[in-house]
Amino acid sequence: MSLQSLLAEHGAEWLEECLYLDPAHARAYAADAYAFDSQPPPAVFLPRTQTELQRVVKACVEHDLPMAPRGAGTGLSGGCVSREGAVQIGCSRLRRIVEIDPLDRIAVVEAGVVNLELSQEARRWGLYFAPDPSSQIASTVGGNFAENAGGPHTLKYAVTRAHVLGIRMIDAEGEWVELGGPHAPMPGGDLLGLHCGAEGTLGIVAELILRLSPRARAVYTVLAAFDEAEDAADTVAAIVAAGVVPAAMEFIDRVVLRAVEEAFELGLPVEAGAVLLVEVEGSAAAVAAEKERVLHECRSHGVRQLREAGEERERARLWKARKHAFGALGRLAPRYATQDGVVPRAEVPAIVRRVGEVARAHDLTIGIVLHAGDGNLHPAILYDDRDPRSVRAALDAGHEILEACISLGGSPTGEHGVGLEKRDFLDRLWSGYELEQMAQLRQVFDPQERCNPAKLLPSGAGCGEGRPRHRRGILP
Ligand SMILES: Cc1cc2nc3c(=O)[nH]c(=O)nc-3n(C[C@H](O)[C@H](O)[C@H](O)COP(=O)(O)OP(=O)(O)OC[C@H]3O[C@@H](n4cnc5c(N)ncnc54)[C@H](O)[C@@H]3O)c2cc1C
């Protein structure tokens, strides 16, 4: 069976408004924000309603067509890119905020709702959706769920999984499935948790029940500039060791700082080696106490300048430096690749040093943004996609940085997912036994591997027989 047979059989009117076969659409939906891989899909479906979404999936099942779910396409690991002839099924038209219940602090929303739009809508009740990926002006809650997205404020408030109570999705057979519900916690196995972060391999989410959080009563935000990047990195560990869990603690290095200042003229201290953007929030008394501890640690580590946000406008300006950092980098080179690795917090100074070494070895410019409190770094590797040597150098540099993260006891992805890009790193992280169990779990939900084929698990992950049942160094 094939796409042609689907079209012949379903040449129906309902398809006309949601199926795109022209080369322009194929090109537009060929990639996400991961620069190194693209593949025009054979067809793009953009259903307008949940009913249409199910009809599309059912038609794909009948005609044995693999499917690649897609939100806004802001993913950074090639997660929604078509593989093995998968048609794209985009959820971006499913944008209804079905209900906001301020008493139970719950929102019911369709998967294509944009993250920031939900918080803007919930604001009138003093609520917001806590996961705040820096892509929040574009990324969808369905994509956030599928990637278990993080963000600057997930240091204190945890990643997306902690804020999803239930989902309504279409499984690999085209049938509706509901998991979880508005009144957590649910006893028994955590099937919802299994689906969160599954990167579209277990079905297509149509609707979510999300937990909303109350806005903090008091917030204190400061930008601390340091001469040396390592002093900023040391301050991160010191603040946490002092017992403070900031709402956010972001590290921005000199390369990124200068690009942002050139783009937005925010009056940033461009001579600094790096800045920390630290935010504490809670009750007025707690914020006052934590502010003193943060300032003490900054001063103990030789801070050269402190810029405090006295009012909301100034706070927004400081956050602009962080949230628009990647956009600003586009001014410095034809292309950049954003990497995503994690190290234990104590190793943040070591990984910052290592990124500098890798940049020098490959004669590349690499800017660093870090969700520093989580040890989650995003080196932005600048390169020229018209020069094959530059592309090779960028790929090698990214690889070496991720290797360094693993060697330092961390992981090759913190929040951008495995997608296509990181599949081959998983052998380094998991035992054959663990990978095999994961592959078998996938088989339970999608035996034909129709949903997002060739993603998330390394090829051959289901052949772990005879491999060790544990990783070296974990068990005695
Ligand atoms: C500038 C920039 C900053 C970013 N900052 C952050 C950050 O701070 N934190 C962070 O975690 N990420 C960040 N990202 C990465 C990205 O925005 C997130 O992974 C986001 O959650 C992807 O959402 P999306 O709607 O764009 O999904 P897509 O990119 O379209 O898809 C991502 C994955 O989800 C699957 N998927 C999408 N929708 C559905 C659905 N309805 N049902 C089932 N599967 C689905 C896809 O198949 C794919 O595997 C950033 C990206 C950019 C470009």
The ligand as an ORCA input file, in Angstrom:
! r2SCAN-3c Opt
* xyz 0 1
  C      15.665     29.036     19.779
  C      15.284     27.724     20.436
  C      15.316     27.636     21.823
  C      14.952     26.428     22.445
  N      14.971     26.383     23.809
  C      14.583     25.230     24.433
  C      14.580     25.161     25.869
  O      14.890     26.126     26.573
  N      14.196     23.991     26.432
  C      13.826     22.902     25.676
  O      13.464     21.861     26.239
  N      13.829     22.949     24.317
  C      14.191     24.079     23.688
  N      14.200     24.131     22.308
  C      13.852     22.921     21.533
  C      12.351     22.824     21.120
  O      11.770     24.109     21.071
  C      11.563     21.932     22.089
  O      12.014     20.592     21.958
  C      10.051     21.961     21.868
  O       9.431     21.228     22.911
  C       9.614     21.410     20.504
  O       8.258     21.753     20.308
  P       7.656     21.816     18.818
  O       6.205     22.124     18.941
  O       8.439     22.747     17.985
  O       7.851     20.303     18.368
  P       8.506     19.716     17.020
  O       9.890     20.227     16.857
  O       7.575     19.896     15.896
  O       8.562     18.166     17.400
  C       9.401     17.727     18.434
  C       9.149     16.242     18.710
  O       7.839     16.079     19.242
  C       7.047     15.215     18.436
  N       5.692     15.785     18.448
  C       5.332     17.070     18.174
  N       4.011     17.227     18.352
  C       3.521     16.033     18.749
  C       2.228     15.550     19.071
  N       1.146     16.328     19.034
  N       2.088     14.259     19.433
  C       3.158     13.425     19.485
  N       4.399     13.824     19.173
  C       4.585     15.117     18.819
  C       7.733     15.208     17.084
  O       7.508     14.001     16.390
  C       9.198     15.372     17.469
  O       9.737     14.121     17.827
  C      14.565     25.309     21.665
  C      14.527     25.418     20.268
  C      14.888     26.616     19.658
  C      14.837     26.700     18.165
*
